[in-house]
Amino acid sequence: MISAILVMALGAIVLGAALGYAAVKFRVEGDPLVEKIDAILPQTQCGQCGFPGCKPYAEAIAKGEAEINQCPPGGEEGIRKLADLLGREVKELSAEHGIEKPKAVAFIDEQICIGCTLCIQACPVDAIIGAAKQMHTIVADQCTGCELCLPPCPVNCISMEPLPESVETWKWKYPVFAIKPATKEVA
Amino acid sequence: MSMLHRLFNFHGGVKPAYNKEASTQQPIAVSPAPTFLVIPLHQSIGGTPRPLVQAGDKVLKGQRIGEADGNVSSAVHASTSGTVTAVEMRLMPHTSGLPALCVVIEPDGRDEWITRTPFDYRNATPTQTRDYLRDAGVVGLGGAVFPSHLKLNPGKSGKLDTLVINGAECEPFITCDDVLMRERAEATVKGIAIMREMLAAGRVLVGIEDNKPEAIAAMEKAVAGEKDMAVIVVPTRYPAGGAKQLIRVLTGIEVPHGKRSTDYGVQCFNVGTAYAIYEAIALGQPLVSRIVTVAGNVEKARNYEVLFGTPMADLIALCDAKPDTDRLIMGGPMMGVRMPADSVPVVKATNCVLVGSPILFPPPPPEMPCIRCGECAKACPADLQPFELYWFSRAKIFGKAQEYNLFDCIECGCCAYVCPSHIPLVDYYRFAKSEIWAREKEKEAADEARVRYEFRLFREEREKEEKAARLAAKTAAGREKAAAALASVDQPTTTPEEDAKKALIAAALERAKAQKADAAPQNTEQLTSEQQAEIAAIEARRAEIREMAKPHLPPDN
């Protein structure tokens, strides 16, 4: 009887130790689901979703605190990918969070800029170069088009310029030909 | 020798009408320099070369006008001597109809070369030779315009088994390689010998389709003296001139998905590229022109040696386009792309300018639904399942299309050629490919933005900590100083804490005073008597003016 209890107890201790060791050794840092959601989000860091960045929004989605249709830059396709990942229903983009726009980058009119550095402080990806009382300029390659620099500018010298299509970025169009309605000629 | 060589077969393929006779009746002619050359800077795979000239510069033929941007890029050169009139955006020979940066040159008619010195590649390191070829602008002239210097590298093993030279030229209408081999076989073989030496290749196989007997005869004569170099006649079947297909036919090696032919000891070059390498190394001439076939809806189809930057309209004018001409195609009828206008220039990728008309290329019958007949899979030379790719591309399920190896598609057009429903299959693949590339670019940009955003958060946190630390250090130092000052005065009536506070206030007041003194204008002190007199005079004049102005002021002032 006692030996049986001892064997069971020993087994429990050994397995418990193994599990405890594994829990420490193979500990998963962070939440893999959040990482997966974050990978789908466009990293504009614009805050249109109501969260202070893409990562916080991803965390909120993972916790079930936010809907998947609050990201205008991600657009319809982003919503579809999130729905696939999370097994949720595809929804229309929530109108209160904004509308899907073509990608644009900020442009500073250097004639008007007074060098106040407010836009530099607002830029979430440090894509604006300048210093106090010096002219500022946007590094267009790194601008995510979040528009966060627009409201702080005291002289309204920043505008959003849609990215022009170039030979490098041009895409073959979807090859569907318009179907002409069969119109009968009036005699 | 060629009779003993065992040939293999590639899967699929089609036999379209070849239409090659018209343009091979006459030898290569030299196309005259046009009024203006428009030379695009981006003419090869890889980075866009940086312009080295500006408007007003005089250039010589062969002078570098665009410098390779990194190693995966290739230089561009002035095609003739003259004056640069502009470096500006011009319409590109690209389906998009979009402009890109071009160097516009007005020829001076002298066609004066730079000093041409042959490159002694035997006494140069392989890297030096490759850099030289990059700066000579040598790229693959079979149509893909991949920088040749990147391919002239035997890799880790230091040698290759087989160098395949592609003279198959399987696409209908195009005959530029055919006439090159007929007329310049000796030089081409010299170029091949240079490539073989650079690659340390054991044997060289020159594959030519059996519909080019003159080219085969000329090349066989030229290779006669070379060791382990043979001309192999391959059956005429489109696309035997695809690199993977020709390697398969000549060596039996099937390069699998995700691998390169060099992994199997084989490398493949076009005959035109071999000739360009001969010119660059043996003659010291950078790539400034190429042979272009003009065929299709023209009275006088012919091959021309054309300077890069020559507008296609000038080239067509030499061949008398028929009046019903409605389009220009760069390349052949199977893989070619329609040009947005006839003003676009001939570039390194232009092997053929095909002139089209509604009779020659009638509009395709209406697209019908896919009936799952499987003809496309039978015709596919890349062993893909074109119907699957079509469904996924059409439904925009790009991940699945990639799983079915969309990127192994060479866009040869065999599937669309045999499709009984007339589905423009290649258009769907091109659409899917460019969408996937665009998404990959977006993903890269998003990843970079994420890193930059996280770094910004980290930086803000760090700055906050540093600021707090600085403030703490300053306060501590101030207190210490004040305490020391008090200790020396020694006033026992107050508590030490009050003393410290008082001392801090006193120190702050002192600082404020000093700042004020700093800020006050100092230039009114220590004036000479003359200056003071001058100031007094000015003040007097001011008072006078004020008096004079009084009657003109509004009454309520």
Chai-1 contact restraints between the chains, C-beta under 6 A:
chainA,res_idxA,chainB,res_idxB,connection_type,confidence,min_distance_angstrom,max_distance_angstrom,comment,restraint_id
A,P42,B,A446,contact,1.0,0.0,6.0,A-B,restraint_1
A,Q43,B,A446,contact,1.0,0.0,6.0,A-B,restraint_2
A,Q43,B,A449,contact,1.0,0.0,6.0,A-B,restraint_3
A,Q43,B,R450,contact,1.0,0.0,6.0,A-B,restraint_4
A,Q45,B,Y453,contact,1.0,0.0,6.0,A-B,restraint_5
A,P124,B,Y453,contact,1.0,0.0,6.0,A-B,restraint_6
A,V125,B,A449,contact,1.0,0.0,6.0,A-B,restraint_7
A,V125,B,R452,contact,1.0,0.0,6.0,A-B,restraint_8
A,V125,B,Y453,contact,1.0,0.0,6.0,A-B,restraint_9
A,D126,B,R452,contact,1.0,0.0,6.0,A-B,restraint_10
A,D126,B,R456,contact,1.0,0.0,6.0,A-B,restraint_11
A,T144,B,A449,contact,1.0,0.0,6.0,A-B,restraint_12
A,V167,B,M92,contact,1.0,0.0,6.0,A-B,restraint_13
A,V167,B,H94,contact,1.0,0.0,6.0,A-B,restraint_14
A,V167,B,S96,contact,1.0,0.0,6.0,A-B,restraint_15
A,V167,B,L98,contact,1.0,0.0,6.0,A-B,restraint_16
A,V167,B,A100,contact,1.0,0.0,6.0,A-B,restraint_17
A,W170,B,S96,contact,1.0,0.0,6.0,A-B,restraint_18
A,W170,B,L98,contact,1.0,0.0,6.0,A-B,restraint_19
A,K171,B,S434,contact,1.0,0.0,6.0,A-B,restraint_20
A,K171,B,A438,contact,1.0,0.0,6.0,A-B,restraint_21
A,W172,B,R430,contact,1.0,0.0,6.0,A-B,restraint_22
A,W172,B,F431,contact,1.0,0.0,6.0,A-B,restraint_23
A,W172,B,S434,contact,1.0,0.0,6.0,A-B,restraint_24
A,Y174,B,F431,contact,1.0,0.0,6.0,A-B,restraint_25
A,P175,B,P424,contact,1.0,0.0,6.0,A-B,restraint_26
A,P175,B,D427,contact,1.0,0.0,6.0,A-B,restraint_27
A,P175,B,Y428,contact,1.0,0.0,6.0,A-B,restraint_28
